[in-house]
């Protein structure tokens, strides 16, 4: 296929064929990312209201969701995936490793109720969510 863009001719290379597990991997990773962000927003909301019990519960749920996400995304390794999606899975799992540690630190910070420590842990957790988000384009068809 040949496409003309602004008077230039560009040869279009067809995308690599999708593997059988690509669609499921896409669904799983996007669902887990949404769940993690939902719980992180809940933790931020609790922090902004300075509600200790709410924050403790929200950060524990976040830690639980991140651990579950790591297990679910890790299970995708055994599926037939295209090289692009497999790369995305590996990058996402690497980011989840750091998110597990960061969310545990956030939970421990919430238990201490030390505001500066909680703020720092929230920033670190969000930074690892951003790293995981950079793997998302690898799941696009």
Contact map, one row per residue, 1 for C-alpha under 8 A:
111000000011100000000000000000000000000000000000000000000000000000000000000000000000000000000000000000000000000000000000000000000000000000000
111100001111000000000000000000000000000000000000000000000000000000000000000000000000000000000000000000000000000000000000000000000000000000000
111110001111000000000000000000000000000000000000000000000000000000000000000000000000000000000000000000000000000000000000000000000000000000000
011111111100000000000000000000000000000000000000000000000000000000000000000000000000000000000000000000000000000000000000000000000000000000000
001111111100000000000000000000000000000000000000000000000000000000000000000000000000000000000000000000000000000000000000000000000000000000000
000111110000000000000000000000000000000000000000000000000000000000000000000000000000000000000000000000000000000000000000000000000000000000000
000111111000000000000000000000000000000000000000000000000000000000000000000000000000000000000000000000000000000000000000000000000000000000000
000111111100000000000000000000000000000000000000000000000000000000000000000000000000000000000000000000000000000000000000000000000000000000000
011110111110000000000000000000000000000000000000000000000000000000000000000000000000000000000000000000000000000000000000000000000000000000000
011110011111000000000000000000000000000000000000000000000000000000000000000000000000000000000000000000000000000000000000000000000000000000000
111000001111100000000000000000000000000000000000000000000000000000000000000000000000000000000000000000000000000000000000000000000000000000000
111000000111110000000000000000000000000000000000000000000000000000000000000000000000000000000000000000000000000000000000000000000000000000000
100000000011111000000000000000000000000000000000000000000000000000000000000000000000000000000000000000000000000000000000000000000000000000000
000000000001111100000000000000000000000000000000000000000000000000000000000000000000000000000000000000000000000000000000000000000000000000000
000000000000111110000000000000000000000000000000000000000000000000000000000000000000000000000000000000000000000000000000000000000000000000000
000000000000011111000000000000000000000000000000000000000000000000000000000000000100000000000000000000000000000000000000000000000000000000000
000000000000001111100000000000000000000000000000000000000000000000000000000000000100000000000000000000000000000000000000000000000000000000000
000000000000000111110100000000000000000000000000000000000000000000000000000000001100000000000000000000000000000000000000000000000000000000001
000000000000000011111100000000000000000000000000000000000000000000000000000000011100000000000000000000000000000000000000000000000000000000000
000000000000000001111110000000000000000000000000000000000000000000000000000000011000000000000000000000000000000000000000000000000000000000000
000000000000000000111111100000000000000000000000000000000000000000000000000000111000000000000000000000000000000000000000000000000000000000000
000000000000000001111111110000000000000000000000000000000000000000000000000000011100100000000000000000000000000000000000000000000000000000100
000000000000000000011111111000000000000000000000000000000000000000000000000000000000000000000000000000000000000000000000000000000000000000000
000000000000000000001111111100000000000000000000000000000000000000000000000000000000000000000000000000000000000000000000000000000000000000000
000000000000000000001111111110000000000000000000000000000000000000000000100100000000100010000000000000000000000000000000000000000000000000100
000000000000000000000111111111000000000000000000000000000000000000000000000000000000000000000000000000000000000000000000000000000000000000110
000000000000000000000011111111100000000000000000000000000000000000000000000000000000000000000000000000000000000000000000000000000000000000000
000000000000000000000001111111110000000000000000000000000000000000000001100000000000000000000000000000000000000000000000000000000000000000000
000000000000000000000000111111111000000000000000000000000000000000000000100000000000000010000000000000000000000000000000000000000000000000000
000000000000000000000000011111111100000000000000000000000000000000000000000000000000000000000000000000000000000000000000000000000000000100000
000000000000000000000000001111111110000000000000000000000000000000000000000000000000000000000000000000000000000000000000000000000000000000000
000000000000000000000000000111111111000000000000000000000000000000001000000000000000000000000000000000000000000000000000000000000000000000000
000000000000000000000000000011111111100000000000000000000000000000000000000000000000000000000000000000000000000000000000000000000000000000000
000000000000000000000000000001111111110000000000000000000000000000000000000000000000000000000000000000000000000000000000000000000000000000000
000000000000000000000000000000111111111000000000000000000000000010000000000000000000000000000000000000000000000000000000000000000000000000000
000000000000000000000000000000011111111100000000000000000000010011000000000000000000000000000000000000000000000000000000000000000000000000000
000000000000000000000000000000001111111110000000000000000000000000000000000000000000000000000000000000000000000000000000000000001000000000000
000000000000000000000000000000000111111111000000000000000000000000000000000000000000000000000000000000000000000000000000000000000000000000000
000000000000000000000000000000000011111111100000000000000110110010000000000000000000000000000000000000000000000000000000000000000000000000000
000000000000000000000000000000000001111111110000000000000110010000000000000000000000000000000000000000000000000000000000000000000000000000000
000000000000000000000000000000000000111111111000000000000000000000000000000000000000000000000000000000000000000000000000000000000000000000000
000000000000000000000000000000000000011111111100000000000100000000000000000000000000000000000000000000000000000000000000000000000000000000000
000000000000000000000000000000000000001111111110000001100110010000000000000000000000000000000000000000000000000000000000000000000000000000000
000000000000000000000000000000000000000111111111000000000000000000000000000000000000000000000000000000000000000000000000010000000000000000000
000000000000000000000000000000000000000011111111100000000000000000000000000000000000000000000000000000000000000000000000000000000000000000000
000000000000000000000000000000000000000001111111111101100100000000000000000000000000000000000000000000000000000000000000000000000000000000000
000000000000000000000000000000000000000000111111111100100000000000000000000000000000000000000000000000000000000000000000000000000000000000000
000000000000000000000000000000000000000000011111111000000000000000000000000000000000000000000000000000000000000000000000000000000000000000000
000000000000000000000000000000000000000000001111111000000000000000000000000000000000000000000000000000000000000000000000000000000000000000000
000000000000000000000000000000000000000000000111111100100000000000000000000000000000000000000000000000000000000000000000000000000000000000000
000000000000000000000000000000000000000000000111111111100000000000000000000000000000000000000000000000000000000000000000000000000000000000000
000000000000000000000000000000000000000000000110011111110000000000000000000000000000000000000000000000000000010010000000000000000000000000000
000000000000000000000000000000000000000000000000001111111000000000000000000000000000000000000000000000000000000000000000000000000000000000000
000000000000000000000000000000000000000000100100001111111100000000000000000000000000000000000000000000000000000000000000000000000000000000000
000000000000000000000000000000000000000000100110011111111110000000000000000000000000000000000000000000000000010000000000000000000000000000000
000000000000000000000000000000000000000000000000000111111111000000000000000000000000000000000000000000000010011000000000000000000000000000000
000000000000000000000000000000000000000000000000000011111111100000000000000000000000000000000000000000000000000000000000000000000000000000000
000000000000000000000000000000000000001101100100000001111111110000000000000000000000000000000000000000000000000000000000000000000000000000000
000000000000000000000000000000000000001100100000000000111111111000000000000000000000000000000000000000100110010000000000000000000000000000000
000000000000000000000000000000000000000000000000000000011111111100000000000000000000000000000000000000000010000000000000000000000000000000000
000000000000000000000000000000000000001000000000000000001111111110000000000000000000000000000000000000000000000000000000000000000000000000000
000000000000000000000000000000000001001100100000000000000111111111000000000000000000000000000000000000100000000000000000000000000000000000000
000000000000000000000000000000000000000000000000000000000011111111100000000000000000000000000000000100110010000000000000000000000000000000000
000000000000000000000000000000000000000000000000000000000001111111110000000000000000000000000000000000000000000000000000000000000000000000000
000000000000000000000000000000000011001000000000000000000000111111111000000000000000000000000000000000000000000000000000000000000000000000000
000000000000000000000000000000000001000000000000000000000000011111111100000000000000000000000001001100100000000000000000000000000000000000000
000000000000000000000000000000000000000000000000000000000000001111111110000000000000000000000000000100000000000000000000000000000000000000000
000000000000000000000000000000000000000000000000000000000000000111111111000000000000000000000000000000000000000000000000000000000000000000000
000000000000000000000000000000010000000000000000000000000000000011111111100000000000000000000001000000000000000000000000000000000000000000000
000000000000000000000000000000000000000000000000000000000000000001111111110000000000000000001001100000000000000000000000000000000000000000000
000000000000000000000000000000000000000000000000000000000000000000111111111000000000000000000000000000000000000000000000000000000000000000000
000000000000000000000000000100000000000000000000000000000000000000011111111100000000000000000000000000000000000000000000000000000000000000000
000000000000000000000000100110000000000000000000000000000000000000001111111110000000000010001000000000000000000000000000000000000000000000000
000000000000000000000000000000000000000000000000000000000000000000000111111110000000000010001000000000000000000000000000000000000000000000000
000000000000000000000000000000000000000000000000000000000000000000000011111111100000000000000000000000000000000000000000000000000000000000000
000000000000000000000000100000000000000000000000000000000000000000000001111111100000000010000000000000000000000000000000000000000000000000000
000000000000000000000000000000000000000000000000000000000000000000000000111111100000010010000000000000000000000000000000000000000000000000000
000000000000000000000000000000000000000000000000000000000000000000000000001111110000000000000000000000000000000000000000000000000000000000000
000000000000000000001000000000000000000000000000000000000000000000000000001111111000000000000000000000000000000000000000000000000000000000000
000000000000000000111100000000000000000000000000000000000000000000000000000001111100000000000000000000000000000000000000000000000000000000000
000000000000000001111100000000000000000000000000000000000000000000000000000000111110110000000000000000000000000000000000000000000000000000000
000000000000000111100100000000000000000000000000000000000000000000000000000000011111110000000000000000000000000000000000000000000000000000000
000000000000000000000000000000000000000000000000000000000000000000000000000000001111111000000000000000000000000000000000000000000000000000000
000000000000000000000000000000000000000000000000000000000000000000000000000000000111111100000000000000000000000000000000000000000000000001100
000000000000000000000100100000000000000000000000000000000000000000000000000000001111111110000000000000000000000000000000000000000000000001100
000000000000000000000000000000000000000000000000000000000000000000000000000010001111111111000000000000000000000000000000000000000000000000000
000000000000000000000000000000000000000000000000000000000000000000000000000000000011111111100000000000000000000000000000000000000000000001000
000000000000000000000000000000000000000000000000000000000000000000000000000000000001111111110000000000000000000000000000000000000000001101100
000000000000000000000000100010000000000000000000000000000000000000000000110110000000111111111000000000000000000000000000000000000000001000000
000000000000000000000000000000000000000000000000000000000000000000000000000000000000011111111100000000000000000000000000000000000000000000000
000000000000000000000000000000000000000000000000000000000000000000000000000000000000001111111110000000000000000000000000000000000001001000000
000000000000000000000000000000000000000000000000000000000000000000000000000000000000000111111111000000000000000000000000000000000001001000000
000000000000000000000000000000000000000000000000000000000000000000000100110000000000000011111111100000000000000000000000000000000000000000000
000000000000000000000000000000000000000000000000000000000000000000000000000000000000000001111111110000000000000000000000000000000000000000000
000000000000000000000000000000000000000000000000000000000000000000000000000000000000000000111111111000000000000000000000000000011011000000000
000000000000000000000000000000000000000000000000000000000000000001001100000000000000000000011111111100000000000000000000000000010001000000000
000000000000000000000000000000000000000000000000000000000000000000000100000000000000000000001111111110000000000000000000000000000000000000000
000000000000000000000000000000000000000000000000000000000000000000000000000000000000000000000111111111000000000000000000000000010000000000000
000000000000000000000000000000000000000000000000000000000000000001000000000000000000000000000011111111100000000000000000000010011000000000000
000000000000000000000000000000000000000000000000000000000000001001100000000000000000000000000001111111110000000000000000000000000000000000000
000000000000000000000000000000000000000000000000000000000000000000000000000000000000000000000000111111111000000000000000000000000000000000000
000000000000000000000000000000000000000000000000000000000000000000000000000000000000000000000000011111111100000000000000100110010000000000000
000000000000000000000000000000000000000000000000000000000010011001000000000000000000000000000000001111111110000000000000100010000000000000000
000000000000000000000000000000000000000000000000000000000000001000000000000000000000000000000000000111111111000000000000000000000000000000000
000000000000000000000000000000000000000000000000000000000000000000000000000000000000000000000000000011111111100000000000100000000000000000000
000000000000000000000000000000000000000000000000000000000010000000000000000000000000000000000000000001111111110000000100110010000000000000000
000000000000000000000000000000000000000000000000000000010011001000000000000000000000000000000000000000111111111000000000000000000000000000000
000000000000000000000000000000000000000000000000000000000000000000000000000000000000000000000000000000011111111100000000000000000000000000000
000000000000000000000000000000000000000000000000000000000000000000000000000000000000000000000000000000001111111111001100100000000000000000000
000000000000000000000000000000000000000000000000000100110010000000000000000000000000000000000000000000000111111111000100000000000000000000000
000000000000000000000000000000000000000000000000000000010000000000000000000000000000000000000000000000000011111110000000000000000000000000000
000000000000000000000000000000000000000000000000000000000000000000000000000000000000000000000000000000000001111111000000000000000000000000000
000000000000000000000000000000000000000000000000000100000000000000000000000000000000000000000000000000000000111111100100000000000000000000000
000000000000000000000000000000000000000000000000000000000000000000000000000000000000000000000000000000000000110111111100000000000000000000000
000000000000000000000000000000000000000000000000000000000000000000000000000000000000000000000000000000000000000011111110000000000000000000000
000000000000000000000000000000000000000000000000000000000000000000000000000000000000000000000000000000000000000001111111000000000000000000000
000000000000000000000000000000000000000000000000000000000000000000000000000000000000000000000000000000000000100001111111100000000000000000000
000000000000000000000000000000000000000000000000000000000000000000000000000000000000000000000000000000000100110011111111110000000000000000000
000000000000000000000000000000000000000000000000000000000000000000000000000000000000000000000000000000000000000000111111111000000000000000000
000000000000000000000000000000000000000000000000000000000000000000000000000000000000000000000000000000000000000000011111111100000000000000000
000000000000000000000000000000000000000000000000000000000000000000000000000000000000000000000000000001101100100000001111111110000000000000000
000000000000000000000000000000000000000000010000000000000000000000000000000000000000000000000000000000000100000000000111111111000000000000000
000000000000000000000000000000000000000000000000000000000000000000000000000000000000000000000000000000000000000000000011111111100000000000000
000000000000000000000000000000000000000000000000000000000000000000000000000000000000000000000000000001000000000000000001111111110000000000000
000000000000000000000000000000000000000000000000000000000000000000000000000000000000000000000000001001100100000000000000111111111000000000000
000000000000000000000000000000000000000000000000000000000000000000000000000000000000000000000000000000000000000000000000011111111100000000000
000000000000000000000000000000000000000000000000000000000000000000000000000000000000000000000000000000000000000000000000001111111110000000000
000000000000000000000000000000000000000000000000000000000000000000000000000000000000000000000011011001000000000000000000000111111111000000000
000000000000000000000000000000000000100000000000000000000000000000000000000000000000000000000010001000000000000000000000000011111111100000000
000000000000000000000000000000000000000000000000000000000000000000000000000000000000000000000000000000000000000000000000000001111111110000000
000000000000000000000000000000000000000000000000000000000000000000000000000000000000000000000010000000000000000000000000000000111111111000000
000000000000000000000000000000000000000000000000000000000000000000000000000000000000000000110011000000000000000000000000000000011111111100000
000000000000000000000000000000000000000000000000000000000000000000000000000000000000000000000000000000000000000000000000000000001111111100000
000000000000000000000000000000000000000000000000000000000000000000000000000000000000000000000000000000000000000000000000000000000111111110000
000000000000000000000000000000000000000000000000000000000000000000000000000000000000000110110000000000000000000000000000000000000011111111100
000000000000000000000000000001000000000000000000000000000000000000000000000000000000000100000000000000000000000000000000000000000001111111110
000000000000000000000000000000000000000000000000000000000000000000000000000000000000000000000000000000000000000000000000000000000000011111110
000000000000000000000000000000000000000000000000000000000000000000000000000000000001101100000000000000000000000000000000000000000000001111110
000000000000000000000100110000000000000000000000000000000000000000000000000000000001100100000000000000000000000000000000000000000000001111111
000000000000000000000000010000000000000000000000000000000000000000000000000000000000000000000000000000000000000000000000000000000000000111111
000000000000000001000000000000000000000000000000000000000000000000000000000000000000000000000000000000000000000000000000000000000000000000111
